[in-house]
């Protein structure tokens, strides 16, 4: 199972939000590039990056930082945050990103998701951010009034190569992921699922490994706050 340590970038710093609330964030001293280096030194192969400035503006705000991470370290990177057009997708793919995550733009315009999957085969990851069973969009500031499960069924055949499922109520809380809901999503999904939100311990990683159609898991705040030791986490990559 793939382990994705996370880097969320805002104002050129690594930050972690609690339940997606931009007013409830922790800034960390380490720069995104130094943090990526730390992950590389510990043997991680995959990396999850979110451009939080991009999520708010719909632009590739932190492209320079992301380009530097791509060129300095040999990671398989998935990137999300404000990707709203084909040009942004192409920009990220051209600099060497493995997967581009479409969230709000895909939910607001299913045809955009469909066309993106055709134009960029095996490069599009669908990001579904769910709160109480309903999808949230635009940096989690809007509720879409659409059931996550219903939306997934509608777009299941579009050709996404990965699905990243985040329970917003769990994100940044370190209270363990919503395994129950994630399992339901994984049972429906035509593509493998990445678990996101709430990872608190190595036990969460081990539990995720026992689930079907789960490709990987994203670990964020628990790393930054020292709840999960990077060396210990790295041992789980090939365990």
Order of alpha helices (4+ residues) and beta strands (2+ residues): beta-beta-beta-alpha-beta-alpha-alpha-beta-alpha-beta-alpha-alpha-beta-beta-beta-alpha-beta-alpha-beta-alpha-beta-alpha-alpha
